[in-house]
């Protein structure tokens, strides 16, 4: 284990969901083949200790600062306490709006650590939007909240683009969590072009693809069949693709969605853009249900996430598979290492102090892990 690596910041997710036990499972599998890169969880250390004990798992928990996470990681799960020092009392499978503050604080702190250069990327565990909205959460979703955190208060956030990535297929839905009846009004040429530019730029800058190959699925059956099955493909998507190609972006389409995802077709492109959520996610969840990773493109920092939800129905039963979280951690490190190879370390002016952590008292606990111990 290279202890000089800047660790990843993993958020807690909804404490009543499977996120806490997935974090424990990912740490237990850290020395597997392939292994898991160093990470720390932003959470209440005592809560994770109790979770491990309830599941019958032997996972020592170390309360640390981000700078010591990589050193501690081989011997214990590093946990950076929530800046407020909040304690978490969650019951598995029982979402509670009273826990929303801890959920959001974990995300906010993780982003701040990356912005300060104290973590290399953000990896987020799943949250339940309907729980957060009960306490006034005003963002359409997790991704939009992260976009808002990426800029100064009041500034216009960037357009975040959701890409679901796996070794065998990567997809981008152009419209995401909207009713199908609204897609034609939202699917503008401007949105298609902005999305494709962000995808192409991040594939070059973060994935190291010199000339990424994009393809765009049609909205209507047979990509509209020359306007006989709908005019959106002819009048909106085709002109957008032509303008993108004129800019030098390698993109084809719109092509019929029903023939775009078989093995021979997938070999001809790096990422498939699709007008609707299900057009993109059904094929990748069929091909790589447990290994898919949600990657947010267009942000000034790297963010990945497992491609599943909170799974309240199985939380606390120790049956949730950590495959997608491990894939998210490994991809985040890959992207961070590529970015670091061509990017200088943050200047002192870029460091965001997190004063809430300075000299905070840390009372010992009977089960608290001492990072000086040799296990």
Secondary structure, DSSP 8 states (H G I E B T S, - for coil): --TTS--EEEE---TTSSHHHHHHHHHHTTTSSS----EEEES-HHHHHHHHHHHT----EEE--GGGHHHHHTTSEEEE--TT-------TT---GGGHHHHHHHHHHHHHHHHTTSSS-EEE----HHHHHTTT--SSSHHHHHHHHTS-TTS-----EEEEE-SS-EEEESS-SS-HHHHHHH--HHHHHHHHHHHHHHHHHTT--TT-EEEEE-SSGGGGTTTTT-SHIIIIIHHHHHHHHHTT-EEEEEE-GGGSSSHHHHTT-SEEEESSHHHHHHHHHHH-TTT-EEEEESSSS-EEEESS---TTTTTSS----HHHHHHHHHHHHHHHHHHHTS----GGG----GGGTT------TT---TTS--
